[in-house]
């Protein structure tokens, strides 16, 4: 039986994740407003979970600095497009 090798790189700085590193994950979800057209993108951030790290839209973040950088970039994109709605 062949074992599967996994490697993750930080989506901000490119650092390779080592087994003992404490990393974070982020992804965009949807905040559903009370009325049609009031939905808006929502950024979620949580500590590393190996099974969830495989999800297509999850961003891998090596620490607080890269998490903050990613969040800042996301906030900037939301400011530039305040009319943005959730992708379906």
DSSP file (Angstrom, degrees, kcal/mol; ACC not computed):
  #  RESIDUE AA STRUCTURE BP1 BP2  ACC     N-H-->O    O-->H-N    N-H-->O    O-->H-N    TCO  KAPPA ALPHA  PHI   PSI    X-CA   Y-CA   Z-CA
    1    1 A X              0   0    0      0, 0.0     2,-0.4     0, 0.0     0, 0.0   0.000 360.0 360.0 360.0 128.8    0.0    0.0    0.0
    2    2 A X        -     0   0    0      1,-0.0     2,-0.2     0, 0.0     0, 0.0  -0.761 360.0-134.4 -93.5 133.2    1.4    3.4   -1.0
    3    3 A X        -     0   0    0     -2,-0.4     2,-0.5     1,-0.0    -1,-0.0  -0.579  19.4-120.4 -84.9 150.8    1.0    6.3    1.3
    4    4 A X        -     0   0    0     -2,-0.2     2,-0.5     2,-0.0    -1,-0.0  -0.771  19.7-143.8 -93.2 130.5   -0.1    9.6    0.0
    5    5 A X        -     0   0    0     -2,-0.5     2,-0.4     2,-0.0    -1,-0.0  -0.807  16.6-165.9 -95.2 129.8    2.2   12.6    0.5
    6    6 A X        +     0   0    0     -2,-0.5     2,-0.4     2,-0.0    -2,-0.0  -0.917   8.6 178.7-116.0 141.3    0.6   15.9    1.2
    7    7 A X        -     0   0    0     -2,-0.4     2,-0.4     2,-0.0    11,-0.1  -0.998   6.0-167.3-140.6 143.1    2.2   19.3    1.0
    8    8 A X        -     0   0    0     -2,-0.4     9,-3.1     9,-0.3     2,-0.4  -0.965   3.5-160.3-128.0 143.6    0.7   22.7    1.6
    9    9 A X  B     -A   16   0A   0     -2,-0.4    51,-0.3     7,-0.2     7,-0.2  -0.955  33.5-101.2-121.7 143.6    2.1   26.1    0.9
   10   10 A X     >  -     0   0    0      5,-2.5     4,-1.3    -2,-0.4    51,-0.2  -0.421  24.6-140.8 -61.1 131.0    1.0   29.4    2.4
   11   11 A X  T  4 S+     0   0    0     49,-3.4    -1,-0.2     1,-0.1    50,-0.1   0.513  98.2  41.0 -74.8  -4.2   -1.3   31.2   -0.1
   12   12 A X  T  4 S+     0   0    0     48,-0.4    -1,-0.1     3,-0.1    49,-0.1   0.813 132.8  11.7-104.7 -55.5    0.3   34.5    1.0
   13   13 A X  T  4 S-     0   0    0      2,-0.1    -2,-0.1     0, 0.0    48,-0.1   0.594  91.4-122.5-105.5 -12.7    4.1   34.0    1.3
   14   14 A X     <  +     0   0    0     -4,-1.3    -3,-0.1     1,-0.2    -6,-0.0   0.450  51.3 159.5  87.8  -0.3    4.6   30.5   -0.2
   15   15 A X        -     0   0    0     -6,-0.1    -5,-2.5     1,-0.1     2,-0.4  -0.273  43.0-117.7 -58.5 140.1    6.1   28.9    2.9
   16   16 A X  B     -A    9   0A   0     -7,-0.2     2,-0.4     1,-0.1    -7,-0.2  -0.654  26.6-122.6 -80.1 132.3    5.9   25.1    3.0
   17   17 A X        -     0   0    0     -9,-3.1    -9,-0.3    -2,-0.4     2,-0.3  -0.616  23.0-154.7 -77.8 129.4    3.9   23.6    5.9
   18   18 A X    >   -     0   0    0     -2,-0.4     3,-1.5   -11,-0.1   -11,-0.0  -0.683  30.8-104.5 -97.3 159.1    5.7   21.2    8.1
   19   19 A X  T 3  S+     0   0    0      1,-0.3    -1,-0.1    -2,-0.3    -2,-0.0   0.826 118.4  42.3 -54.2 -39.0    3.9   18.6   10.2
   20   20 A X  T 3  S+     0   0    0      2,-0.1    -1,-0.3     0, 0.0     2,-0.1   0.486  86.5 116.4 -92.2  -2.3    4.2   20.4   13.5
   21   21 A X    <   -     0   0    0     -3,-1.5     2,-0.8     1,-0.1    -4,-0.0  -0.395  63.5-134.0 -67.6 141.9    3.4   23.9   12.2
   22   22 A X        +     0   0    0     40,-0.1     2,-0.2    -2,-0.1    -1,-0.1  -0.859  39.3 171.5 -97.7 104.1    0.3   25.6   13.6
   23   23 A X        -     0   0    0     -2,-0.8    25,-2.3    40,-0.1     2,-0.3  -0.502  23.9-133.5-110.3 176.2   -1.4   27.1   10.6
   24   24 A X  E     -BC  47  61B   0     37,-3.1    37,-2.7    23,-0.3     2,-0.3  -0.831   8.9-148.1-125.9 162.8   -4.8   28.7    9.8
   25   25 A X  E     -BC  46  60B   0     21,-3.0    21,-2.5    -2,-0.3     2,-0.3  -0.978  11.7-173.1-132.2 147.2   -7.3   28.3    7.0
   26   26 A X  E     +BC  45  59B   0     33,-1.8    33,-3.5    -2,-0.3     2,-0.3  -0.976   7.9 165.7-137.2 151.8   -9.7   30.9    5.4
   27   27 A X  E     -B   44   0B   0     17,-1.9    17,-3.1    -2,-0.3     2,-0.5  -0.978  35.6-108.4-158.5 160.1  -12.5   30.7    2.9
   28   28 A X  E     +B   43   0B   0     29,-0.3    15,-0.2    -2,-0.3     2,-0.2  -0.814  39.1 169.6 -96.8 131.2  -15.3   32.9    1.6
   29   29 A X  E     -B   42   0B   0     13,-3.8    13,-2.0    -2,-0.5     2,-0.4  -0.425  33.4 -94.6-120.2-164.2  -18.9   32.0    2.7
   30   30 A X  E     -B   41   0B   0     11,-0.2     2,-0.7    -2,-0.2    11,-0.2  -0.979  14.9-153.8-128.2 130.1  -22.2   33.8    2.3
   31   31 A X  E     -B   40   0B   0      9,-3.0     9,-2.1    -2,-0.4     2,-0.7  -0.905  24.0-144.8 -94.6 116.8  -24.0   36.0    4.7
   32   32 A X        -     0   0    0     -2,-0.7     7,-0.2     7,-0.2     4,-0.1  -0.751  11.7-147.3 -88.8 117.7  -27.7   35.8    3.7
   33   33 A X        -     0   0    0     -2,-0.7     6,-0.1     2,-0.2     5,-0.1  -0.206  26.3-106.7 -73.5 171.6  -29.6   39.0    4.2
   34   34 A X  S    S+     0   0    0      4,-0.1     2,-0.3     2,-0.1    -1,-0.1   0.688 100.5  40.9 -74.7 -18.6  -33.2   39.2    5.1
   35   35 A X  S >  S-     0   0    0      1,-0.0     3,-2.0     0, 0.0    -2,-0.2  -0.881 101.8 -79.0-128.7 158.5  -34.3   40.2    1.6
   36   36 A X  T 3  S+     0   0    0     -2,-0.3    -2,-0.1     1,-0.3    -1,-0.0  -0.295 117.4  21.6 -55.2 137.8  -33.4   39.2   -1.9
   37   37 A X  T 3  S+     0   0    0     -4,-0.1    -1,-0.3     1,-0.0    -3,-0.1   0.429  95.7 100.4  84.3  -0.3  -30.2   40.9   -3.0
   38   38 A X    <   +     0   0    0     -3,-2.0    -4,-0.1    -5,-0.1    -2,-0.1   0.382  51.0 113.3 -97.8   3.8  -29.0   41.5    0.5
   39   39 A X        +     0   0    0     -7,-0.2     2,-0.3    -4,-0.2    -7,-0.2  -0.390  43.3 179.0 -69.8 153.1  -26.6   38.6    0.6
   40   40 A X  E     -B   31   0B   0     -9,-2.1    -9,-3.0    45,-0.2    45,-0.2  -0.991  33.8 -88.0-154.0 153.5  -22.9   39.4    0.7
   41   41 A X  E     -B   30   0B   0     -2,-0.3     2,-0.4    43,-0.3   -11,-0.2  -0.266  38.6-161.6 -61.7 148.4  -19.6   37.5    0.9
   42   42 A X  E     -B   29   0B   0    -13,-2.0   -13,-3.8     2,-0.0     2,-0.5  -0.998  10.1-139.9-135.9 126.2  -18.3   36.6    4.3
   43   43 A X  E     -B   28   0B   0     -2,-0.4     2,-0.4   -15,-0.2   -15,-0.2  -0.760  17.8-164.6 -90.7 130.4  -14.7   35.7    5.2
   44   44 A X  E     -B   27   0B   0    -17,-3.1   -17,-1.9    -2,-0.5     2,-0.4  -0.921   5.5-173.6-114.9 141.8  -14.2   32.8    7.6
   45   45 A X  E     +B   26   0B   0     -2,-0.4     2,-0.3   -19,-0.2   -19,-0.2  -1.000  13.1 155.8-135.0 133.0  -10.9   32.1    9.4
   46   46 A X  E     -B   25   0B   0    -21,-2.5   -21,-3.0    -2,-0.4     3,-0.1  -0.963  44.2 -83.8-150.1 166.0  -10.2   29.1   11.6
   47   47 A X  E     -B   24   0B   0     -2,-0.3   -23,-0.3   -23,-0.2   -25,-0.0  -0.273  66.6 -70.8 -70.0 162.4   -7.3   27.0   12.9
   48   48 A X        +     0   0    0    -25,-2.3     2,-0.3    13,-0.1    -1,-0.2  -0.198  47.3 178.2 -58.4 136.3   -5.9   24.2   10.8
   49   49 A X     >  -     0   0    0     -3,-0.1     4,-1.9     1,-0.1     3,-0.4  -0.922  22.5-146.4-141.0 114.6   -7.9   21.1   10.3
   50   50 A X  T  4 S+     0   0    0     -2,-0.3     4,-0.4     1,-0.2    -1,-0.1   0.839  95.9  48.3 -54.1 -43.4   -6.3   18.5    8.0
   51   51 A X  T >4 S+     0   0    0      1,-0.2     3,-0.9     2,-0.2    -1,-0.2   0.904 114.4  45.7 -66.9 -39.7   -9.5   17.1    6.5
   52   52 A X  G >4 S+     0   0    0     -3,-0.4     3,-1.8     1,-0.2    -1,-0.2   0.748  96.1  75.2 -74.7 -23.3  -10.9   20.6    5.7
   53   53 A X  G 3< S+     0   0    0     -4,-1.9    -1,-0.2     1,-0.3    -2,-0.2   0.696  87.0  64.6 -62.0 -18.2   -7.6   21.8    4.3
   54   54 A X  G <  S+     0   0    0     -3,-0.9    -1,-0.3    -4,-0.4    -2,-0.2   0.650  74.4 115.8 -78.6 -16.6   -8.4   19.6    1.2
   55   55 A X  S X  S-     0   0    0     -3,-1.8     3,-1.1    -4,-0.2    -3,-0.0  -0.231  72.7-124.5 -59.7 143.6  -11.5   21.8    0.2
   56   56 A X  T 3  S+     0   0    0      1,-0.2    -1,-0.1     3,-0.0    -3,-0.0   0.859 104.7  41.5 -58.3 -42.4  -11.1   23.6   -3.1
   57   57 A X  T 3  S+     0   0    0      2,-0.1   -29,-0.3   -29,-0.0     2,-0.3   0.399  85.9 116.0 -93.4   3.8  -11.7   27.1   -1.9
   58   58 A X    <   -     0   0    0     -3,-1.1     2,-0.4    -6,-0.2   -31,-0.2  -0.557  54.3-147.4 -77.2 133.5   -9.7   27.0    1.4
   59   59 A X  E     -C   26   0B   0    -33,-3.5   -33,-1.8    -2,-0.3     2,-0.5  -0.843  10.8-137.8 -98.1 138.1   -6.7   29.3    1.6
   60   60 A X  E     -C   25   0B   0     -2,-0.4   -49,-3.4   -51,-0.3     2,-0.4  -0.852  21.1-172.0-101.0 126.5   -3.8   28.0    3.7
   61   61 A X  E     -C   24   0B   0    -37,-2.7   -37,-3.1    -2,-0.5   -13,-0.1  -0.978  19.2-152.1-129.3 127.3   -2.1   30.6    5.9
   62   62 A X        -     0   0    0     -2,-0.4     2,-0.3   -39,-0.2   -40,-0.1   0.603  67.5 -35.4 -78.9 -12.7    1.1   30.0    7.8
   63   63 A X  S  > S-     0   0    0      1,-0.1     4,-2.3   -39,-0.1     5,-0.2  -0.984  78.8 -57.2 177.7-170.6    0.5   32.4   10.8
   64   64 A X  H  > S+     0   0    0     -2,-0.3     4,-2.8     1,-0.2     5,-0.2   0.898 123.5  52.6 -61.4 -43.8   -1.0   35.6   12.1
   65   65 A X  H  > S+     0   0    0      1,-0.2     4,-2.2     2,-0.2    -1,-0.2   0.934 114.1  41.0 -62.0 -47.0    0.9   37.9    9.7
   66   66 A X  H  > S+     0   0    0      2,-0.2     4,-2.6     1,-0.2    -1,-0.2   0.849 113.9  54.3 -71.2 -32.5   -0.1   36.1    6.6
   67   67 A X  H  X S+     0   0    0     -4,-2.3     4,-2.5     2,-0.2    -2,-0.2   0.928 110.8  46.1 -62.9 -44.6   -3.7   35.7    7.9
   68   68 A X  H  X S+     0   0    0     -4,-2.8     4,-2.6     2,-0.2    -2,-0.2   0.890 112.2  51.0 -65.1 -40.0   -3.9   39.4    8.5
   69   69 A X  H  X S+     0   0    0     -4,-2.2     4,-2.3    -5,-0.2    -2,-0.2   0.931 111.6  47.2 -62.6 -45.5   -2.4   40.1    5.0
   70   70 A X  H  X S+     0   0    0     -4,-2.6     4,-2.3     1,-0.2    -2,-0.2   0.925 113.2  48.5 -62.3 -44.4   -5.0   37.8    3.4
   71   71 A X  H  X S+     0   0    0     -4,-2.5     4,-2.8     1,-0.2    -2,-0.2   0.906 110.3  51.7 -62.8 -41.7   -7.8   39.4    5.4
   72   72 A X  H  X S+     0   0    0     -4,-2.6     4,-2.4     1,-0.2    -1,-0.2   0.913 110.2  48.8 -61.4 -43.1   -6.6   42.9    4.4
   73   73 A X  H  X S+     0   0    0     -4,-2.3     4,-2.1     2,-0.2    -1,-0.2   0.900 112.3  48.8 -62.7 -41.0   -6.5   41.9    0.7
   74   74 A X  H  X S+     0   0    0     -4,-2.3     4,-1.9     2,-0.2    -2,-0.2   0.925 111.2  49.2 -66.2 -44.7  -10.0   40.5    1.0
   75   75 A X  H  X S+     0   0    0     -4,-2.8     4,-2.3     1,-0.2    -2,-0.2   0.907 109.7  52.7 -61.4 -41.9  -11.3   43.7    2.7
   76   76 A X  H  X S+     0   0    0     -4,-2.4     4,-2.0     1,-0.2    -1,-0.2   0.913 108.4  49.9 -60.1 -43.2   -9.7   45.8    0.1
   77   77 A X  H  X S+     0   0    0     -4,-2.1     4,-1.0     1,-0.2    -1,-0.2   0.857 110.2  51.2 -65.4 -33.6  -11.4   43.8   -2.7
   78   78 A X  H  < S+     0   0    0     -4,-1.9     6,-0.2     2,-0.2    -1,-0.2   0.874 108.6  51.0 -70.0 -37.2  -14.8   44.2   -0.9
   79   79 A X  H >< S+     0   0    0     -4,-2.3     3,-0.6     1,-0.2    -2,-0.2   0.883 110.0  50.2 -64.7 -37.6  -14.3   48.0   -0.6
   80   80 A X  H 3< S+     0   0    0     -4,-2.0    -1,-0.2     1,-0.3    -2,-0.2   0.740 123.4  31.1 -72.5 -22.6  -13.6   48.1   -4.3
   81   81 A X  T ><  +     0   0    0     -4,-1.0     3,-2.1    -5,-0.2    -1,-0.3  -0.533  66.6 161.3-134.5  66.6  -16.7   46.1   -5.1
   82   82 A X  T <  S+     0   0    0     -3,-0.6    -1,-0.1     1,-0.3    -3,-0.1   0.658  74.8  62.1 -65.7 -14.1  -19.3   47.0   -2.4
   83   83 A X  T 3  S+     0   0    0     -3,-0.1    -1,-0.3     2,-0.0    -5,-0.1   0.422  76.9 132.4 -88.2   1.7  -22.1   45.7   -4.6
   84   84 A X    <   -     0   0    0     -3,-2.1   -43,-0.3    -6,-0.2     2,-0.3  -0.230  36.3-167.9 -60.6 139.1  -20.6   42.1   -4.6
   85   85 A X        -     0   0    0    -45,-0.2   -45,-0.2     1,-0.1    -1,-0.0  -0.738  34.3 -74.3-118.6 170.8  -23.0   39.3   -3.8
   86   86 A X        -     0   0    0     -2,-0.3     2,-0.4   -55,-0.2    -1,-0.1  -0.342  46.8-118.5 -65.6 143.8  -22.4   35.6   -3.0
   87   87 A X              0   0    0      1,-0.1    -1,-0.1   -58,-0.1    -3,-0.0  -0.683 360.0 360.0 -81.7 136.9  -21.3   33.4   -5.9
   88   88 A X              0   0    0     -2,-0.4    -1,-0.1     0, 0.0    -2,-0.0   0.391 360.0 360.0-116.9 360.0  -23.8   30.6   -6.5
